[in-house]
Amino acid sequence: LGAASAAPAGELKGVVTVTGAKTNSDAVVYVDAIPGKTFPAPTTHAKMNQKNLLFTPHVLPVLQGTTVDFLNDDKVLHNVFSPDKCCDKFNLGSWPQGQSRSYTFKARCNATLLCKVHAEMEGFIVALPTPWFAVTDKTGAYSIKDLPDGAYTVKVWHPKFKAEASRPVTVAGITTAAFAMKK
């Protein structure tokens, strides 16, 4: 479904209910690829921290082509790698507190991030085809602002599920759409 060109900006908001997970948080709601439209990657790098032996934020959506800086904010060595083909199975090595390493997510990807030094650490980068996305809070609420009015395919990804929820949504001003995901 394509978006109307030069349409007024609207907002897509709602709630994602995630059955089988502890909370409704960490779902990524996004507008899927729009035929004939591409979006330049931002020049500003996205940031993901390693603090208290956690990737923070746990789930970080970015526009494909975005470079992400991974900062080690712990007093121990950390590593960042991904076993996923969509991001070329990268491994940034290990580095101490106060330093960071960067990686550019060139293609559409749901990348699992791991640390070879701390097996319990897990985070996610979701590289998306459009700049319209949001992460749900604990209640499942999300809001995508400045979305031009038009017809889109909206998808939801969650780290606990292999399949994505998907449906057509027509945005006209402030539009509400609810999604449900089940294991």
Secondary structure, DSSP 4 states (H G I P E B T S, - for coil): -PPPTTPPEEEEEEEEEEETSSSSTT-EEEE---TT---PPPSSPEEEEEETTEEESSEEEEETTEEEEEEE-SSS-EEEE---GGGTT-EEEEE-TT-EEEEEE-SSEEEEEE-SS-TT-EEEEEEESSS-EEE--TT-EEEEEEEESEEEEEEEE-TT-SSPEEEEEEE-SEEE--EEEE-
